Amino acid sequence: MGELRPGREYGLKTRLVRGGLKRSPNGETSEALYLTSGFAYDSPETAEARFKGDDDGYVYSRFGNPTVVAFEERLALIEGAPVARATATGMAAVSTALLCHLRQGDHVVAARAMFGGCRYVIEDVLPRYGITSTLVDGTNLDAWRAAVTPQTKVLFLETPSNPTLEIIDLKAVAEIAHKGGARLVVDNVFATPVLQRPMEYGADIVVYSATKHIDGQGRCLGGAILCDKKFLTDHLLTFIRNTGPSLSPFNAWVLLKSLETLDLRVRAMCEHAAAVADVLAREPKVKRVIYPGRPDHPQAALARAQMGLGGSLVTFEIDGAKAEAFKFANALNLIDISNNLGDAKSLITHPSTTTHFRLTPQARAELGVTDGMLRLSVGLEDPADIADDLRQALKML
Ligand SMILES: *Cc1c(COP(=O)(O)O)cnc(C)c1O
């Protein structure tokens, strides 16, 4: 009772609430939390059959756990992906999605505007294993085309990008990848599966940091990789089982409960972010507002087509450099200074001294990250209060 029937189509909100639900004989309304590392077998014959793969029961929570599987199934249903595998963090998802199939001699093309950890994996970790990369301006399709070589196995991107919220054409880049015999891997954290499902545009693999909007309440880390069944059996499954980036059942349970409200939270955050972006755009001490939902965004039409809404992040530049940005952040009363995002609480970060401080000044300039730039993750507070806090802090400048 209450579980989704296979083969039947359900709306997104129904999948968010009931996808992957498999009730125990006790009939609990909420998802059961199987907080266990291992599983006992009723006989050595059963143990043997499970290890051989003749019996698909559980073996060990690094391999699989009923609560984690419920989270994986729910996420796959939301995304419209054939399968999902959960990981302990978003970075475990990114590094696993790359390392599980790339080998020496392979080449990766990635959009330059990338989460710091992703850039480290591609620029620092992969070369140690003989995997090279080329970074391109993700919005320039000719640059993608020019960078693909016969050795290219992966095209990697984030859209919207961090922190400059550039929008990349998923369908066009997927076509370039497939023409070159490569896979497109999309880090879909900023858009969330509520606004954008990259597989609908041809992406082969989608990765998430569930730490962000999926939990969205600042409680736990998590991640996920979504792919087709062939990629799972050929590459991902054995790699995950033996390298161990597995998600804790407790965190999977928290994330399952979070998914129930994901649509509500993300839509409310987008509404608040749109209102806050408009307020900031009218402020004389704000030089520039970047928000994919505003008509003055350079890729406004693409953002509308791909994401529908503008997202929950607003990036803006104040009139000044680091000293003014710090003065502004110090003057905030309600909005927290934090590098996290997608949280119920509004959070602000100064990318050039935090998330992007490791980059050279030249690399920051290439990305358009300036010292007067701030990235605001708009939360669920009353948008009028968020706007008031920003306005009173701008007055201090
Ligand atoms: C946060 C984030 C990650 C990493 O996720 P963790 O859960 O912190 O490991 C990867 N990509 C993007 C775009 C992110 O915002």
The ligand as a MOL file (V3000), in Angstrom:
LIG
                    3D

  0  0  0     0  0            999 V3000
M  V30 BEGIN CTAB
M  V30 COUNTS 15 15 0 0 0
M  V30 BEGIN ATOM
M  V30 1 C 28.9610 21.6390 -3.1860 0
M  V30 2 C 29.1990 21.2570 -4.5750 0
M  V30 3 C 29.9180 20.0920 -4.8850 0
M  V30 4 C 30.5130 19.2100 -3.8200 0
M  V30 5 O 29.5720 18.6890 -2.9570 0
M  V30 6 P 29.9130 18.2050 -1.4370 0
M  V30 7 O 28.6560 17.5500 -1.0100 0
M  V30 8 O 30.2450 19.4380 -0.6760 0
M  V30 9 O 31.0720 17.2910 -1.5340 0
M  V30 10 C 30.1120 19.7940 -6.2120 0
M  V30 11 N 29.6250 20.5860 -7.1850 0
M  V30 12 C 28.9190 21.7090 -6.9230 0
M  V30 13 C 28.4070 22.5380 -8.0500 0
M  V30 14 C 28.6850 22.0910 -5.6100 0
M  V30 15 O 28.0050 23.2070 -5.3510 0
M  V30 END ATOM
M  V30 BEGIN BOND
M  V30 1 1 1 2
M  V30 2 1 2 3
M  V30 3 2 2 14
M  V30 4 1 3 4
M  V30 5 2 3 10
M  V30 6 1 4 5
M  V30 7 1 5 6
M  V30 8 2 6 7
M  V30 9 1 6 8
M  V30 10 1 6 9
M  V30 11 1 10 11
M  V30 12 2 11 12
M  V30 13 1 12 13
M  V30 14 1 12 14
M  V30 15 1 14 15
M  V30 END BOND
M  V30 END CTAB
M  END
